[in-house]
Structure formats: structure tokens, C-alpha cells
Amino acid sequence: MRIIPTILLTFISLAFSVPAQSDWHTYPLRGLSELVTQEQGLVSETPKSDIVISAQPFPSKTVVTYTGTKRPVDELTRSFIKLWAQTRNIPAENAEQLVDEYLFKEKGTEYWIPVLQSVAPYFEKELKANDEIMIYYFYLGGFNPKSLYEKSTTKPKVSGRLSESIRWIFAVEEFQKPKPSEFILRSLDSVIDQSRGIGKNLRCLA
């Protein structure tokens, strides 16, 4: 199991009041798809929204499959991250920590997610493709690639056709490779049923 350091320079530490880095266990279990569904609902209420800057980072954890595939963060995404940092009054050097993004899968859905530069090297050192891991991540917002490109005065380099659907942006702060038994993610109903015969000492990931 990866030992998570108690002191880590986090991307959002100067802008948000988030749990101390020795308190990773306090991050709620919240799937990427849950946040996407939540945010898509908000955007649908304001159809003209093409850039979403989150006022809350929603620090969370979720189990994903590490694919072993990475790529540099593209210029459009970097532009969005810089805009997010400026809006949230975050130092520019913090935004520059997001250099590469990795491909993860959560329940069959693929997500390209930027990873802190201080954490990224450990992916290749400690993991292999198709490993299941717990990621600790936060949420920045999202953007319409085509709209952001058209509004940009510098016209970032792009490849292929630009999508008009919102791309949701997260960032991985840390990861952990738990023991197999720690991946048992049970529904609230099942936890309640089992707790009836177990008592107050029930401990689970739900």
C-alpha cells in the first residue's frame, strides 16, 4: 500500500479551506460521475454557460482503474486552469503544477485528469496498467472547448475538431493502492442491513 505523506504542497491550499493532508480519510467517497451529473444539471439551467468556474473544490475520493496512459495537458485546458487560478486568486506557479493528465476509468467511463507534478512520477514507479487505485481529487469546473478557443486572443494550438460539450476538469492530489478488501464499496442500504447485527463498531467504505 502506498504511504501517503502527511505534508504535501497542494494545488488549492492557498485558496480553499480543505482538510489537512494528514486527514485524507475525511474526504467523502464521491464518484466522478456524481459530480459530472450534478454540474450538468446546473449548466442545463443556464444553457448559455460555456465556462464553469467552481467556487468549491469538492475534495473527494473514488476508486478508478489506472490505464497507464498519459499525455501533456493541452493548451485549451491550460488556458482554463490559468483562468480558474486567476479567478480563485491562486498563485500562477500552483497552476503550473498540472503538466500531464492521465487516463482513468470509473465504472467503464474514461476520464482524462491532470495530476499534480509532485505526485505524477509515483504512478509509473508504483503502478501498472489496469491497477485499481483510490484517487484523492478536487474539482475545478469545466469549459466548452470550441467556445473557449473562439474567445481566446492567443488561439491555442488544437488538434482535430473541437467539441461543443462541456469538458469537466478535475485534478488528482494523491493516490493510494489499497488492499483488495478495501475496494468493497457498499450501498447505504446494504450497510444499514449489515449494521443491525454488528453494533457501533461497524467500519466500512460506503
N, C-alpha and C positions, 0 to 999 in steps of 0.2 A: 504493500500500500504506500502511496506517495505521502510523505510527511509534509503537511502544509506549513510554511513558515509563519511565525507569529507576527513578523514585521515585514510588510510589503508596501512599496510605494504604489498606491493605487491611483488609477486614472482620474477618479472622481473625488478623491479625499479632500481637495480644497474647495469643492463646490457643494457637496451634499453632506448631510449628517447621516452616515451609514454605520453599520455595526463595525466595531474594531476588528482588525484582521485576525485576532485570536478567537473571534466569535463567528466563524464560518457556519457553525451548526445552527445559528439563528436565522440563516437565510431560508425563507419558505420554499418548499418544493412547488415549483410553478413551471409548467411546460412552456416552451417557446410558442407552441401553437395557441396556448391560452392567451398570451399577451397579443399575439397577432390578431386573434379573433376579437379581443377587447378593443384594440386600436382600429381595426377595420370598421367596427361598429361606430366609433366616434367619427371617423372620416366620412362614412356614408351619410352622416347627419349634415356634413358641410362638404358637398360634392366638389367645390372649387379648391379644396385644400390640396396642394401638391407638395408641401413641405411640412412635416410634423416635427416640432422640437419638443421633446418631453421635458416637463418640469420636474418629473420624478424618475429616478433611475430604476425603481422596482428591482432592487438586488434580489436575485433568485438563484435556485439551483435546480438542475434537471439532469436526468440520465440520457446520454446520447451515445451514438456509435461514432467512433473516430475512424475516418476513412483513410487517413494518411495523405490526403491530397491538400495542397495549399497553393496559393497564388498571391501576388502582390495586391494590396488594396488599390483599386483603380482610382483614377483621378476624380471621377464624379463622387465616389464615396469619400475620398479625402476632402473634397470641397465641402461635402455635407458635414463631415466630422469637424472641420475648421469652423464652419458656421455654427454648429452646435456648441463648440467650445467658446466661441465669442459671445454667443447668446447667454450661456451659463456662467460667463466670467471665469473661465478655466484657462490657466496658462497655456500658451501655444505649445510649449515643449511637452506638456502632458498629452496633447492631441497627437503629437509626433510619435508616441509610443505604439500607435496602431499602424504597423507597417504591412504585415501579412494577415491574410484571412484563411481559415481552414474550413474544409467541407465536413459538416457533421450531419448525421441522420437522427431524427427523432420520430419514432413510430412511422417510419417509411418516408417521411418528408425530409428533403435536403435543405440545409441552411448553410450559406457561406457566412462565417462570423469572424470578424477581426479578433486577434488575440494580443494581449499585452506583450510587448517586445521582451520584457523580462521573463515572461513565462513560456513563450513560444519554443525556445530551444529544448525544453524538457519534454515536449511532445515527441520529438524524434528520438530523444535519448531513452525514454521510458515506455513508449507505446509502439504498438504495431497496428497495421490496418485491421479494422473490424473489432478492435478492443472497445468494450463498453466502459464509459467513464462518467463520473459526476462532474459537470462543469458548474462553476460559480460565475454568474454573468450579470450584467446590468443592461438597461435599455436606453438608447439614445433618442430614437424617433424613427422617422422614415422620410423617403422622398420619391417623387416621380422622376425617374431618370431623364426622360425626354424634356420635361418642363425645366428641371434644374439646368440642363445643358443649354436650353434656349435662353435662360435668364443669366447665364454666366457670361461675363465680359471677356474672360480669357479663353473660352471654348476648349475645355479639357479634351484630351485625346480619348476617343471611344472606338470600340471595335464592334461591328455588327449593328443591328437595328436596336434602337433604344426603346425600352418598354414604357408604356404609359401607366402601368400599375405601380402602386407604392412598393418600394423595397424597404423592408423593415430592418433597422440596424441595431445589433446588439454588440457587446464586447465581452470577451472572456477574461476574467480577472485571475482565475486559478482553476485547477482541476484536481481530481482525486480518482484513483483507481481502487474502488472499494472491493472488499471480499464479495464473492458471489451472493452470499446470503443478504448482503446489504442492498441488493437490487430488487428485493421484493417490495414493490410499490403497491400497496393495497388501497382499495377504495375506502371511503369513510364508513360505508355500511358494513363492510367486512370487519373493519377494526372494531366497530361498536359491538358486533355479534361476538367476536372472539373475546372482547374485554369483559363480557358478562361473567366469564368463568375464571378470569385471570386476576382481577383486582387492580389496585392502584399502581402496581409496578410494571404495567404494560409499557413496552417501549417499541415503537415501530416507525417506519418511514412512510407516512401517509399524509 
